[in-house]
Amino acid sequence: MLQQIIKQAGDLILEVYNTDFSVDYKEDESPLTIADQKANDLIVKELDANFSGIHFITEETKDAPYSERKDWEYTWIIDPLDGTKEFVKRNGEFTVNIALCHEDEIVFGMVYVPVTGDTYYAQKDEGAFKISATGEAIKLSAKKPDQDQLVVVASRSHRSQEVDDFVEGMSDQFDSIEYRAAGSSLKLCLVAEGKAHIYPRLGPTMEWDTAAGHIVAIEAGATITRHDNGKPLTYNKEDLLNPYFIVSSFSLN
């Protein structure tokens, strides 16, 4: 059911993607298109119809005050179009993200890539998987680097000097360091797939940006820790802004 819902949202997004769509801008100057709004409306409607009684946190829907949210046992955390900047650039690196949070922990996540038809998903203690557009399913496993090469995935639109400085601090451990750029939650999925070893996100993200990809990476064997204190990321917080974090397939100690 969830795969059907997320694909329907992706199809709506592609309908807009293949037109001469207009772009609006939010107060924080991030882009917004009719694709974001259409996908959000469909996902919320279908989840509510099929899983009634579960609350929502979604980028395009005003969230409830924390005084209410703190008592929610289960919460959908949704980004109907993650990577709107990549959508506007038409580079295909955008996703639809649906995650289920139990109290402050993500217990299920699904990431759909409309342009390729790939689906990444994971459930707590059940592993992480990728289903191709043809229906072929593979189990995902994060890969540790050897001393020859470290592959770093960084944001295509938000790479910062802080990231470069962080990676430079690891240069004495590896013979070479390769950067890969990607948009949206694909960065988390690349670590889960073993196509990158580390994703340092030393810039702002919101819970809906990371929730679905978070459990995909975790269930594939990666770790996701706060950059400031090494503790895990938590969700449905009073402030929905994530702290800076590091996704890694190997120990950073």
N, C-alpha and C positions, 0 to 999 in steps of 0.2 A: 504493500500500500504506500509506504513512504517513498519508495523508488518511483512509483507511478506519479505521486504528487510532485516530487522534485523535478521529474522529467517534464511534466506539464508546465511547470513554472519556467523551465529552461526553454521550452518551445515558444512560450509567450515572449521571452526575452529575445530569442532569435528572430521572431517576426519583426520586432522593433529594430534589431541590429541590422537587418537587411533593408531598412528604409532610410530616408534622409531625416533622421530624428533630430529634435531640438534638445538642448541641454540647459537646464536651470542650475542655479547654485544656491546651496544652503547658507546659513549665517556663517558657518566656518569655512566657506568658499569651496567645500567639496561638491562635486557635480551630482546632479540628480536628473534622471530621465523618466519618461513614462514607463520604461521597462521595469525600473525599480518598483514603481507603484503597482503596476499590473501583477508582477510576480508576488509582491507582498500580499495583495488582496486575495489572490488565488490560494497561496499557502495557508494563510490564516483561516480562510473559509473552509478549506478541505481538512485541515488538522482539527478544527473545531467540530466539524461534522463527524469525523471518524474517531477522535480521541477527546470526547467532551470532558470538560472539567479541568483540563490542564491549562495553566495560564501562559501568557506570551511575553517575551521580551524580543522586540524586533526593531531593526534600525529605522524602519519607516512608520512605526506605530508608536505613539507616545506611551512611554512606560509608566507603570503605576508607581506611586511613591514607595520608598523603602519601608515605611511603616506598615504597608500592606505586603510588599514582596517578601519581607523577612520571614513571614509565616507560611510561604508557599512551599509545599513538599516537592512537587515536580513543576518544572518550568521549561517550555520550549524557548530556545534562544536561536533566533533566525536572522540571517542576512540574505534577503531575497536576491540581491545582486552585489556580490563582493568583488571589488575591483572595477568600480564604475569608471575610474580613469582609464583603465585598460579597455573597457567597453567603448568609451568615447574615442580612444586611439585606434580601435578596431584591430587589436593584435590577438584577440581570442583568449587572453589570459584572465578570464573572469569566471566566477563560480556562483552556484547557489548553495547556501549553507543552512542545514537544519541540525540542531543539537537538542538533546534532552538532558536537563540538569536535575539531579536529585539533591535537594538542599543546596550545597555549594560545590558539588562535584558533577562533572559531565559523565554521563553513563552511556550515551549513544550519540553518534554523530554521522552525518552523511554529507558529502561534498560532491556536487555534480558539475561537470564541465560542459556547458551546452555546445560549444563548438566542436569538441571531439567526441562527445557522448560518453566519456568515461565517468564512472561513479566510484568514489572512495567511501568506505564506511567502516565503522567499528562499534562494537558493543563491549562494555566493561567485562574483562576477564574472558572474552571470546575471540580475541585477535582482530587484526585489521585486514581489509581486503580491497581489491580493485576489480571492478567489472568493466570490461571494455564495451564499446558500442556494439560489438558482435555477440556479447553475452559471455565471453570467456572470463572466468574468475580466477584470480591469483591471490595467494596470501602474501601480505606485505611484511618485510623484515628490514629494519634499519641496519645499516652496515657501518662498522667501525672503520676509521681510516688507518692506513699504515703510514710509516714515516715518509713514504715517497711523496704522497700528495694529500692535501686536505681540500675538499670541495665545499665551498661556502655558498649558500644561497642567500641572496639579499633582495630587497624590494626593488622592483623595476622603477617605481615612481617615488620611493621614499628613502633611498639609501642615504645614510648620514655619515658625517665625519667621525662620529662616535663608533659606528660600525667598523670603519676603516682602522681606527686606532685599536679597537678590541682585537681585530684579526691580526694586526701588526704585532700585537703582544704575544701571539701564538707562533710567530714565524720561525722561531728557533727550534720548534718541535718537528717541523716538516720540511722536506726538501723543496717543495713547491706548494703554492696555494692558488687554487683556481676559483674564480667567482662565477656563479651562475645567477642571472637575474630572472625573476618571475614575479607575476602579479598575484594578488589575492591570496586565498588560503592554499594555493598551489605550492607555496614555499614549505608549509608544514607537510604536505603530501609528498614532496620531493625527498624530504628527510625520511619519511615513512617508507618510501620505495627503495631507499638506498642509493638514490641518484645524487644526494648531497649528504654531507656529514654534520653540518651545523648551520643553524639559522639564528643569528643574533638580531633580535628586534629591539633596537635601542632608539625607539621612537614611539609615538602614541598609537595605540590601537584600542578598539572597544571590544567588549565581550563577544558581540556577535561576529566580529572579524575572525576570532580564533576558536570559538567553542567547538564547532564541528571538526575542524582540522586537529584540534588539541587531542581528542581521544584517538583519532586515526594514528597520529604520531606516537602516542603513549602505548597503544596496543600493538604497534609495530616494534616496540622495544626502545624507543627514544625517551629522553627525559625532557621535561619543560619546567624550568625553574626561574624564579625572579632573579633579575640581574643584581639587585641590591642586597638580597639576603639569602639566596639559594633555596628559598622555600617554594612549594608548588603554587601555581596559579589557582585561584578559586573564582567562583562565579556567583551570579546574583548578589553581588556586593552592593553596599550603599552607593558607592561610586562605580559606575559601569565602565570607567576607563581602566584599562589594564596597566599594571606597572610594566616597565621594561623587562624583557625576558629573553632567555636563551633556550633554543631547541637544539638538542645535541644527541648524537648516537653514541657518544663516548663520555667517559668521566672527565670533568673539567678540573678535578682536584689535583 
